[in-house]
């Protein structure tokens, strides 16, 4: 039986890449640095905002002071524009309603700062999720399993009855590090090839396929 699903946020529930790219390129322009395409940013995200900032900062400029300044610039710009272009992927709201209707607990775990995750989730999904958790000070980011382990504890969820759903190799590694099955979603930032190469237990192309997978597992159980 599958009783709990933990979802990644960016690239899984919400298409956030345009707002992330716009904020990043704004910082680059302010500092006279080269900008990047949205497709390039899809390869930069996934390990938290500090790592994203490091990746778009030119190598010769990656001093502690410059990175701290760029992080502050990005955080302020993104916080003010985080929902300009962001939207749920097609079929996600219906998927969440169906899972809740079947009595499946759903949670969010993201490497995005917790203070950004909470309002974004509330704005797009209301109180659909039992628990929402982003990156917290002093807690290692994904793929470290610490955050997932804490979510399982807080929900009273068993690893064997829980799936981790995400769009990148980081999410697959996170799931396996925590002893969970990894469900890769091909509609996100990275695509099916990366998910298969990372060892995802399943790769789905639509929210309906994910729902069918859960239904089939619970019918067998």
C-alpha positions in Angstrom: 0.0 0.0 0.0 1.1 3.5 -0.8 0.0 5.8 2.0 2.3 8.8 1.5 3.8 10.8 -1.4 6.5 13.4 -0.9 6.8 15.8 -3.8 9.7 17.9 -5.0 8.5 21.5 -5.8 10.4 23.1 -8.7 10.0 21.1 -11.9 7.6 18.7 -10.3 4.6 20.5 -9.0 5.3 24.0 -10.4 7.0 25.2 -13.5 9.1 27.9 -11.8 12.0 28.1 -14.2 11.1 31.4 -15.9 10.9 33.3 -12.6 14.2 31.7 -11.4 15.9 32.5 -14.7 14.6 36.1 -14.7 15.8 36.7 -11.2 19.2 35.1 -11.9 19.7 37.1 -15.1 18.7 40.3 -13.3 21.6 39.7 -10.9 23.9 38.9 -13.7 23.0 42.2 -15.5 23.4 44.2 -12.3 26.9 42.9 -11.9 28.0 43.0 -15.6 28.1 39.2 -15.9 27.0 37.1 -18.8 23.4 35.9 -18.8 22.1 32.4 -19.5 19.1 30.9 -21.4 16.2 29.3 -19.6 17.4 25.9 -20.9 20.7 26.4 -19.3 19.1 27.3 -16.0 17.3 24.0 -16.0 20.7 22.4 -15.6 21.7 24.7 -12.8 18.8 24.4 -10.4 18.1 21.5 -8.0 20.7 21.9 -5.3 19.3 25.0 -3.6 19.5 28.7 -4.3 23.1 29.2 -2.9 24.4 26.6 -5.4 22.4 28.2 -8.2 23.9 31.6 -7.4 27.4 30.0 -7.4 26.7 28.4 -10.8 25.7 31.6 -12.6 28.4 33.7 -11.0 31.6 33.7 -13.2 34.3 31.5 -11.8 36.7 34.4 -11.4 34.1 36.3 -9.3 33.3 33.5 -6.8 34.8 35.1 -3.7 32.9 34.7 -0.4 31.9 38.4 -0.4 30.7 38.4 -4.0 28.7 35.2 -3.6 27.1 36.6 -0.5 26.2 39.8 -2.3 24.8 37.9 -5.3 22.8 35.6 -3.1 21.2 38.6 -1.3 20.4 40.2 -4.6 18.9 37.1 -6.0 16.9 36.3 -2.9 15.4 39.8 -2.8 14.6 39.9 -6.5 13.1 36.4 -6.6 11.0 36.9 -3.5 9.4 39.9 -5.2 8.8 38.2 -8.5 8.5 34.5 -7.6 5.0 34.2 -9.0 5.1 36.4 -12.0 5.3 33.4 -14.5 5.2 30.4 -12.3 2.2 28.0 -12.7 1.3 24.4 -11.8 2.0 21.8 -14.4 -1.1 20.6 -16.2 -3.0 18.0 -14.3 -1.2 18.6 -11.0 -4.2 20.2 -9.1 -6.5 17.3 -10.1 -3.8 14.7 -9.1 -3.5 16.2 -5.7 -7.3 16.2 -5.2 -7.5 12.6 -6.3 -4.7 11.5 -3.9 -6.3 13.2 -1.0 -9.6 11.7 -2.0 -8.0 8.2 -1.8 -6.7 9.0 1.7 -3.1 9.3 0.6 -1.0 11.8 2.6 0.9 14.3 0.5 3.9 16.5 1.5 6.4 18.8 -0.2 10.2 18.7 0.3 12.3 21.2 -1.6 15.8 22.6 -1.6 14.2 26.1 -2.0 14.3 28.1 1.2 11.5 27.3 3.5 10.4 30.9 3.7 9.8 30.9 -0.1 8.2 27.4 -0.3 5.5 28.1 2.2 3.8 31.1 0.5 4.2 29.6 -3.0 2.5 26.4 -2.0 -0.3 28.2 -0.2 -0.9 30.5 -3.1 -1.2 27.7 -5.7 -2.5 24.8 -3.7 -4.0 26.1 -0.5 -4.0 23.6 2.3 -3.8 20.5 0.0 -0.5 19.3 1.6 -0.3 17.8 5.0 3.3 19.2 5.4 5.5 21.6 3.4 9.2 21.8 4.1 11.9 23.7 2.4 15.6 24.2 3.1 16.2 25.1 6.7 19.4 26.6 8.3 21.6 23.9 9.7 19.9 21.1 7.9 21.7 19.6 4.8 19.9 19.9 1.5 18.8 17.1 -0.8 20.2 14.5 -1.6 21.0 14.2 2.1 18.1 12.2 3.6 17.9 14.1 6.9 14.9 16.2 5.8 13.0 13.3 4.3 13.6 11.3 7.5 12.1 14.1 9.6 9.1 14.3 7.3 8.5 10.6 7.7 8.7 10.9 11.4 6.4 13.9 11.6 3.8 12.2 9.4 4.2 8.8 11.1 4.9 7.4 7.6 6.6 4.1 6.8 9.4 4.2 4.2 8.0 1.1 2.5 4.6 2.8 2.0 6.0 6.1 0.8 7.1 7.4 -2.6 9.3 10.3 -3.4 8.4 12.2 -6.6 10.7 14.5 -8.4 12.2 15.6 -11.7 15.9 15.3 -11.3 18.8 13.0 -10.3 19.0 14.9 -7.0 15.4 13.7 -6.2 16.2 10.1 -7.2 19.3 10.1 -5.0 17.3 11.7 -2.1 14.7 9.0 -2.3 17.2 6.2 -2.3 19.3 7.7 0.4 16.2 7.7 2.6 15.2 4.2 1.6 12.2 5.2 -0.5 11.2 4.3 -4.0 11.9 7.2 -6.5 9.3 8.3 -9.0 10.7 10.4 -11.8 8.5 12.8 -13.7 9.6 13.5 -17.2 7.6 16.8 -17.6 10.1 18.7 -15.4 13.4 20.4 -15.9 15.7 17.4 -16.6 13.7 14.8 -18.6 13.4 11.0 -18.7 17.0 10.2 -19.7 18.5 11.8 -16.6 15.9 10.1 -14.4 16.5 6.6 -15.9 20.3 7.1 -15.7 20.0 8.1 -12.0 18.1 4.8 -11.3 14.5 6.0 -10.8 12.3 3.1 -9.9 9.6 4.4 -12.2 9.4 7.3 -14.7 6.0 8.8 -15.5 5.1 11.2 -18.3 1.8 12.6 -16.9 0.1 13.1 -13.6 -2.5 10.6 -14.7 0.2 8.0 -15.0 1.4 8.7 -11.5 -2.1 8.4 -10.1 -2.5 5.1 -12.0 0.7 3.8 -10.5 -0.5 4.6 -7.0 -3.9 3.1 -7.7 -2.4 -0.1 -9.1 0.0 -0.5 -6.1 -2.9 0.0 -3.6 -5.1 -2.4 -5.5 -2.4 -5.1 -5.2 -2.0 -4.3 -1.5 
